[in-house]
Amino acid sequence: MSNIKTKKGKIGILTGGGDVPGLNPAIRSITIRASQEGFEVIGIKRGWGGLVDLVRDKDADNSNNIIKLTEELVNKTGRTGGTFLHTSRTRASHVPAKNIPHHLRDKYKDDVNDLTPEVLKNLDFLGIDYLIPIGGDDTLSYGVFLHEKGVKVVAIPKTMDNDVPGTDYCIGFSTCVTRTIEMTHNLRTTAGSHERFLVIEVFGRYAGFSALLPTMAGAANRCIIPEYKFNIERLTELLIEDRDTNPSKYSVVLVSEGAMFEGGEMIFEDSTTDMFGHKKLGGIGDLISAELKELSPKFNNGKRVNVINQRLGYLVRSGVPDALDSIVPMAYGNLALDLILNNITGKLVNLKNGKYGNEDIKIVTSSKKLVDVDKYYNIDRLRPNYKSFSDKPFLIMTSEI
């Protein structure tokens, strides 16, 4: 029950960017702990979009932008996947004219508009004392921006790519890896039955962790990651070797969506971009599959090897969270409240070297978190590189040490 007699302030929570399993458990954790500590909790809908679209009028219907969070409400949703607060890729400092709310169109008429002044006024209108954004580096970069404007921000890292700097673990990563392993093993039955190559495209725009760790766990023979531009002939040769040594005559490669051919660039579905300037990736798996099929006779005594090509896409980010993505969000939510109770803000809660803690929030925008190719990727064998796990962090290849 909320401690009504000792109200300590109001906390706002939002989720931005792509949905992942584990967001609702995080919202649940924050809400329950905050309510018990005497805070009122407000959910901001559609990420930064809810703060952009809010109408500052006590009589206005803002039910599409905010919702009061209670223990009863979050207990019903905390076991589910996705985010019941909804999400968007809104960047409040770079809002295109077509996305300006109707009630602000007389004021903001540029092609791209900075609505930060409105966001700050809306936070004040709502009476929010502390803001907890849950998201990846795009969502949290705006959190850094607001922190520099004086907003009391505590950030929680979320992304399947696991590429937020300052933490070994981001909410959603474990479920992504778990599903990738499971689905890859399921597809092996068809690959083996037809004696084919199996090419599976997974998420990973700039960082290849979601391809690297499943391969390390035995889901695939090889993996192609964004951090290293690969040679397609070498990949073909390796997959033929793998196929020849497999009694069932098939081999498997995981391909990050941001992977690039030697001498090439990223492959995009089209030229449109989101507010953060990102084009939608997709198609590298198709191109690799076609090249493997054409090149296979060169390494297979003149005989062509056919290919099964599958993009896992949203299947790895939908549905309920696995064990880690149920436990870590609970811990992250409590870490955020620990900081707020001590009036400590401007922090990113994290998990590093097996221990929970926090970093200065500015780390989100001060560096990029990528696979350390020299340490963890064998560029000749196109697979994870590791020698010993002794004294290494829990998720060895995601650590920045």
N, C-alpha and C positions, 0 to 999 in steps of 0.2 A: 504493500500500500504506500502511496505517496505521503511524505511527511508534510502535510499542509501547513502546519504551524511554523515550520522553519524553511520557508521557500528561499532557495539560494540563487535563483535566477532562471534564465530560460536558455535551453540548448537547441540549436537547429542542426538537423542531420540531412544530408543529401547524397545521392549516388549518381555518378556521371560516367559517360563512356559506355562501353559494351557491358551487357549484363554477364554475370558469372554466378555459379552456385557459391553461397557463402555470404552474400550481401544481406539477406533477410536475417540470418543468425547474428550478424554484426549489429544490425538495427535493433534486434531484440535485446542483445546484450547491453547496448548503450542505454536503451529506454528503461529497462528494468532497474539497472544500477542507478541511473540518474534519478528515476522516480523515487527510489528508496532513500536516496541521499537528499531529497528535497528540491529537485529541479523540475521545472515544467519542460516537456520535450515536444518540439514541433518538427514534423517531417516536411521537407521542401521537395515538391514533386518535380520530376524531369530534370534532375541535376540543377545546373545553373539556370536552366530555362525557367524554373519556378520563380526565381528571384528577378529575372528579367521581365516576366509577364505580369507580376503582381500589380494590383491596382491599390494605391494608397488611399483607401476610403473605407471607413469602418462599416459602411453599409453595403460595400461591394461584395459580390460572390467570388471569393478566392478559393473555392473548394477544389478547383483544378490546379491550384498552385501550392497549397499548404494543407496539412492535416495534423490534428493534435494526436500525438502518440500516447497510448496507454499500455499498461501491462497486458490487459485483456486482448487488445488488438494485436500486439506483437507476438503474444504466445500462440495465436492462431496461424501466424504467417512464418514464424521463426524456423519451422522445419522444412520450408519450401525453398525451391530454387528461384533464380531471378531476383528482382527487386520490386516489392509491392509499391515503393515510392516512384517507380518508373524511372526512366533515364533518358538522356539526350546527349548529343555532342555539342551542346551550346557553349560558345566561347564569348562571354559577356563583353569582353573588350574588343571583339571583332564581329559584330552582328551585321549581316547583310541587310540591305534595305528591305528585301522581301520578307525578312523575319522580324522586323520591328513591330512590336505590339501596336494595335490600332490606336490606343490612347496616347501613344508617344510619337506618332508619325508626323505631327505638326512640328515637333521639336527636333527630331533626328531625320535628316534628309540626305545624308551622304550615302555613297555606295556601300561603304563599310563604316560602322559606328561603334564608338566606345560607350557602352551603357553602364560602366562602372559607377558613375554618379548616382544612377537610379538604383543599382544594387545596394550601395551604401545607405541610401535613404530608405530602401525597403527593409534592410536589416534593422535599422533604427525604428521604423514603423512597427515591425513585428516584435520589437523589444528583445531581440536575440543577443544574449551576452556572450555566448560561445558557439562557434560554428565547427561542425565536424564533417568535412567532405570525405567521401569514400570513393576512390577512383585511381586511375592510372596517372602517368606523368602529365598527360594533357589536362585532365580535370584538376589535378593537384597543383599544376603550374599556376592556374588562376587563384588557387588557394594561397600560394606563396605571394602572389600579387596583392591579394586582399590583406594578408598579414602585414605586408609592407605599408599598407594604407591605415594600419592600426586596428584591424579586425582581429579578435582573439580566435585563432584557428588552431585546431589539432587535427592532423590528417591521418587517414588510415589507407594503406596501400592495397590496391585491388587491380589485378590484371592477369589473364591467363598466360600472357607472354612472360610474366615474372620479371619485367624489366624496369621497375621503379628503383632508382638508385637509393642506397642507404638501407636496404633490407635484403635479407636472403630469401624472404618469402612474401608473396602477394596473394591475397584472397583469390581463389579460383584456380590457382595453378595445380594443386594436387588433383582436383577433380578432372581437369583437362588432361593431365598425364595419365591418370587412372583410366579414363575413357579411351584415350588414344591407344594404350596398351591392350585394353579389352577388345576394341573394335578391330585393331590390327590382327590380333590373334584369331578373331572370328573370320576375317577375310582370308586368312591363310588356307582355309579349307578349299576355297574356290581356286586360289592360286596354285595350290598343290594338285588339285584335280586336273587342271589344265596345263600344268608345267610351265607357268608363266612368270614374268616379272610382276611384282605388285608395287605400284607407285601410290603413295598416300600423301596428299597435301594437307598440312596442318597449319594452324595459326603461327604467327611469328613474323612481324614486319621487319624489325631491326635486330631482334635477339632470337637466337635459335634454341633456347632452353627447352621449349615444348617438343622439339624434335630430338634433341640431344639426350635428355634423360630417359625417354621411352626406349631409345636405341640402346643406351647403357643397360637398361633393365631387360634387354633381350627381345624387344618387340620387333626390331628390324636388324638387317645386316649392315646397312649404311644409312647415313643421314646427311642431308644437304642443308646448310644453315646460311643465314644472310651475311655472316661475318667473313665468309670465305667464298670467293668466286671460283666455282668448280669447273673442271674439264669434263665434258660430257663423254668423251672417248674413254677417259680413265674410269668414270662411273660405270660405263657399259662393261668394260673389261672386268671390274670387280664384281659386278652382279652376275656375270657369266661364271666367274670362279665360284661364287657363293652357290649358284644354282647347280653347278657340276658336283659340288661336295655335299649337296643336300639329297638324301635318299628319295625325297619326294619331288625333286627337280623344280624348285622354284626359289626365288630370292626376293627380298623386301627392302625398299628404301623409303624413308620418311623425308619429306621435302617441306621446309618452311616456306610459307607463302611469299616471304621477302627474299628468297634465294635468287641468285643471279648466275647466269652462265659466265664463263671466263670471257672477258671482253664485252659483256653485256650489262644491262641495267634491270631494274625491277620491272615486273610485268603487271599491268593494271587492266581492270575490266573496262574502264572508260576514263575520260579526262576530267570528270566532275570531282570536286573536292569538298570535304567538310570544313567547318569553321576553323579547324586547326591546320588546314592546308593539305590534309592527307587525301590522296586518291585511293579508291577502293582497289585493293590488291586481289589478284586471282588469275590463274591460268598457267602458272609456272609448271604445275603438275602435268597439265595437258601437253605442254611443249616438250617436257622431259620424256614423257611417255612416247610421243611420236618419234623423237630422236633415238631413244633406246631401241625401238622396233626397227628403225632403218639401219642403225649401226650394228645391231646384234650379229648379223652374219659374219662380220669382220672378225669376231672373236669366238664364233661358234661353228667353225668349220663350214661356213657358207649357209648355215641354216638360220632362218629368222625365228626369234622368240617373240611371241605375242605378249601384250601387256594388259593387266587389269589396272585401271586408273580410277582412284577414288579421292574425292575431296571431303574430309570429315566435317569441316565447317561448323555450323551451329550445333551439331550433335554433341560436341564436347563441352559446350557452354550452357546447355539446357538441362532441365531436370534438377533433381535434388543434389545437395552437396555430399561429398564423401566424408569420411571420418575427420581428416585433417581440416577440411573446409567447413566443418561444424565446430571444431575445437579452437582453431586459430582465431576466427572472427570473435568468438566469445572472449578470448584473451585480449585481443586488440581493443575491443569495446571497453573492457575494464581498465586497460592501460590508459586509454583516453580519459576516462573518468578520474583515474588516479592523478593525472596531470591537472585536470580542471579543478579538482578539489584543492590542489595546492596552488591554484591560480598560475599555473605554468602553461604557456601557449607558445605558438610558433614552433611546434614540434611535429615530427612524423613518428608514429609508433612503429616498432619494427621487431624483427626476429633476426638476430645475427649470431652465428656460431653456436646455435642451439639455445640462445638465451633471449628472453624478451627485454625490450628496452625502448629507447627513442633516440632520434637524431634531430638536429636543427632542420626545420622544414625546407630551408634553402637548398639542401642537398638535392632536392627533386629537380631543380633547374641548373645545378652547377656541374652536372656530369651526365654521362650516358652509361647505362648498365648493359653490357654486352658479354657474350661468351668470350672468355680469355682463350683465344685460339692457340696460343703458344703452350698454355698449360693443359687444356682440356680437349683439343681437337687434333686428330691426326690427319694432316692435309693430304698425305699420300694415300692413306687407307680410307679416308672419308668416313670416319667414325669417331666415337668418343675416345679420348686418350686418358688413361688413368693407370697408376701403378700400385698405389697403396691407399687404403682408406683409414689407416691408423692415425688417430688424433686429428682427423679432418672434420669439418662441420657436417651437420646432419645431411643437408643437400649439397654435397661436395662441390658440384660444378656451378652452383648459383652463388657461391660466396665470393666476395670481392677481396678477400685476403689471399 
